[in-house]
Amino acid sequence: MGTRTVIVGILLAGALLLGASAMNTSEFDRAMEPILTEYLHIQTALAAGETDGVEGAVHAIEGLAKKLDPEMAGGDHAEHYKNIPADILAACGRLHEAKEIGSMREGFKDLSKPLSMWVTMAKPKGKSVMYCSMEKAGWVQEGTEVANPYLGPKMHSCGQKVGGSD
């Protein structure tokens, strides 16, 4: 076997490994989509000053996050994605303890951190990462018109887009 054949074999093996890593990240991203859907229910409720449906969405997120395997993430994002499942589950635990809107909003800050990181890297279509300097916290939402979940109706538009899809 000549040097050229060995080099081509190494390049093909590398391409296959990179392809598998990309597939793994895509698998992780697909598993995150339903979590994001439930998360957006919470964001919308809190932005409206409501708590209806928050507890149910937290339970759904918790169940979905338990199925998230950090090994599903590969490629460039693997290192960043590896803690997302544990971070989501820890935030869900804090949200379960929240009984009124103020403590729900505080718990939502913790849940928003891993979701914001994921959205910044995965860039799911139509999703924006927003930031409120008054609350020193970020969140993910649909679209680009600010809907602040921390300040609700009293300061609904406080914040700015800092990431997400274009």
Secondary structure, DSSP 4 states (H G I P E B T S, - for coil): --HHHHHHHHHHHHHHHHHHHHHHHHHHHHHHHHHHHHHHHHHHHHHTT--TTHHHHHHHHHHHHHT--GGG--GGGHHHHTTHHHHHHHHHHHHHH--SHHHHHHHHHHHHHHHHHHHHHH--TTEEEEEETTTTEEEEEESSS---TTTGGGGTT--EEEEE--
